Amino acid sequence: MSNTCILTDSTAQFPYPIFDGRALVSVIALDIQLNDKWYPGGVDLKANDLSITTRHGLQPQVYAPSAEKFEQTFQDLGKRYSEIVCMLHPNQLSDTVKHARQAAKATEGRVAIEVIDCQTTAIGLGLLVQAAAEAADNGASAEEIEKLIRSLMPKTYTTFCIQGLSYLHHNGYLSDTQAFIGEHLRVLPVFILEEGRLVPTQKARNNRHLVDILHEFLWEFPNLEHIAILQAVPSFEQETRTLRERIAEDFEDTPISEHTISATLAAMIGPRSLGIFVKQ
């Protein structure tokens, strides 16, 4: 039995539900408030419960687990494991990393804890967590796992098309004017997740051009180990089908997985967000 466990957060989505070391992985959930209704841990809230824009009156607020909740979780895991590797979504998306580090400092001396801002989320985070769990299952220490994950982070890439720009304004990424004009004109902005920060790169002229942009994104990386599509809600059904067909034809030896955006991530960046995740 491994002496090291992995703790991640509820934005993580795994490419496959079963993998080596899965029993060593625990998840700490973020809470969501949707107007006057509270969803502890995001339970019972689905991405399709959210509106495409926050201008329709539904303004979700995502709350990072408190430092006290992290501290209690660390103490509980410390009863079974001597080391904890805590792998979380980017600090720019919430205070989750900040609170985890506060709790790790408060717990110092009682259990060894490594807190990693993985600078990615959803399937990107899931891929890294899966690699960490497999290493832990093979007896790797927390220090060895941290080195492994930091070597894999630069090989994990993400691009998003985010239509719900009012969500980005709500979370401090855009001005209200930028968000209002972008949504009014129905622009299709494309972002990359670079060092944990959403960076705008270009705008698709239409949905067909969006498929071209996402397809071209994949050709930037040789020797891909995994490609994942994160489907929006409502879905880009035709565009995803076309993209999937192109990927299958051009990257026939690369595993492909497809997922629907989680309620937690949808509350952060909007449910109408189509993503591509790749790992070299």
Steps between C-alpha positions, in 0.01 A plus 500: 500500500631845409590748773411788266155618392380756248249775577343697216200728457160460337596671172710193412356263239669170427541369144412153626305417820728210592880529517788371712506675837139624477440392862776739610319805358268717711304803381422819691197679357433867435167648607276689258236762563246570225316817598337413833546122472802330652659182359751354750769323303310584181273200565173498304615783272560424131667712236172523309340664806712807422413760240735575209545853634486635855296791362189280513485536876675177601836599645686200644766554763764233558653470847836334555522252787602695811841462662320336793338244269836423342660467843233253611539304175879488543459375857253230393726380218800519733345223711545261205795644309833655593513723192242700304545647153235769452445577130266787418362718219666837427528761771359754251163321491434493875663519846523122524881486474536791743283330763674165453839660561372673812369168630823318411699755701263460796532120478880509466672235710197271525496372142719570194304700242596618151260756348527540122327762288467280191417801278228303324152370574237248384661221295841668512492476878356150481785381278758633747318352798482164325876505437560588866270224623673241284839612634373484860360154434848396391651624826622847399547753780330841511826665396537266203139557397538877519805485270307277259198733490711811452670328206159413348336840550686665207386209280130551576324759284151648495297723271145624556234672295302693763176663390372602843726804534284638780627208711856617438398853601327361809829331596721799424646404161325759281341842539122524491520687169716231336266227621184681395624581150643152447177328600285745304702434184509124575874485452683168537816590695771237536725489805797290601567408861856622548666459841153476651369819339248534218673684216296614195656393171249553218132518405326247280298656219234231528453148635668343196805720549501401869542135402792600277666689787465211746622251241803716421575525873559124509756512220728717714598198710684188384458158659173559684421248775139605554242736351188598694200702387304691763148551369305816575141526624303556281732297284680593182355178365580529130836665562604234749400223262707654220795559732480144631504362146803709406688395812423132443629527144816702571596355841380143462755361748422753775240419767206741495248562777195726508344662803230752593602808695442463874269730692794634704707604199187620318424732791850645463527552123149437374329181381532596131875424501655252259846374597784292360757343733815326378785320672833433335 
